[in-house]
């Protein structure tokens, strides 16, 4: 059987040791497809340099823009006899990718993969988000500017996003989302009735070989970028402030691993709340913290498919999170493999759920849950999609 030739496109080079999540996710998918023995994989990009080792049979750095971009990519598609081009989330490149395919003269499938929850782009432009940033760090001018220009940005952005979603879907042979729960959300936002060209394929989680039962301590872990708009670490700190008031839970500790632009404001908030058993560790290797933590905590406003939570399950840490993103149900099931907190309940509901979890014997973690995200499982779903588009 002749191998399928798949070209992944992203603005940055997508290596397995890249810093960006989309870049790493792309490299993992490419490697899994190549190891299946049924695909040759390629990478096209505009920024960065191809690093070794990488999973690709060949790469191309595109230097042009506009029509030159399309011409350059068309030549590569033609010379490498590409069967499918996968746009890894760059909405504004879809038109040029389509043009490149047409110029190549080949019958090539065009696939778009969205790495976030549909509509998450709009979650960054809300009154509550703007005020939360100002409360966190009132001396930052850009936070006040965000609030001042909110009325000028909100409506055009909402209408523009729906138009972009529709256009990309109409131009694609398939639109891949990270969760089946996202299909209806994307369709509703874009006003799409025919959902036949949607597919749901998660990203790959790769686990390391480890002891079956890591030794757990009474520690709660937050592993996150310090980005208040998305991650809402300020809510986690307020939750922990409620936990520290409980005299029965004085032997529990909160570890916060990660760095980012809002670290200064979050440290200031922790001091203002008088937190005694919460530690900011900065950016560290997460594995030692995963091994020892009994609970993994997430208060994000939105996520795509948080691999950090899947990693927590793999290490035996019980995840607890707001039900603010639909893919949460793909990862945890209330009680047995984690706890989903109703977002409308806010800090009080989260704190109560966390205290309840901390007081009881830790629930058994379903060892089978992460299996849906293994390289073999994800590659099979990609191969099924690619094969269906060729038939």
Beta strands, then each sheet from edge to edge (+ up, - down):
strand 1: 4-9
strand 2: 39-45
strand 3: 58-61
strand 4: 84-87
strand 5: 109-113
strand 6: 174-177
strand 7: 198-200
strand 8: 217-223
strand 9: 253-257
strand 10: 278-282
strand 11: 293-298
strand 12: 318-322
strand 13: 338-341
sheet 1: 3+ 2+ 1+ 4+ 5+ 6+ 7+
sheet 2: 10+ 9+ 8+ 11+ 12+ 13+
end
